[in-house]
Amino acid sequence: MTEAKKSLKRTLIGKVVSDKRSKTVTVLIERRVKHALYGNIVGKSSKYHAHDEVGQYKTGDVIEITESRPISKTKNWVASRLVEKASAV
């Protein structure tokens, strides 16, 4: 019986905050965690550089990024799919 192999690569979903660099998008990942001492819910965020070969993702898009081998000094993620298109203002 053949089963679909679960990918060992991590995936994250976040918003594109910059698409100015060629073949690279900057993605903001926001998460909510409980504070270790006080127990309050605190918002934490991280920015990742993701590889976007064709330059199809624009600022405001919500995309999924997948962990990959190092592509450059700061890029270890690849933009894998579009989750939600940016709304026109």
BELBELVEN-V433475 format. One record per helix or strand of 3 or more residues. SS is the DSSP state (A for helix, B for strand). FROM is the first residue (numbers start at 1). LEN is the number of residues. If there is no record, write none. Layout:
[[SS FROM LEN] [SS FROM LEN]]
This chain:
[[B 11 8] [B 24 11] [B 41 11] [B 62 6] [B 75 10]]
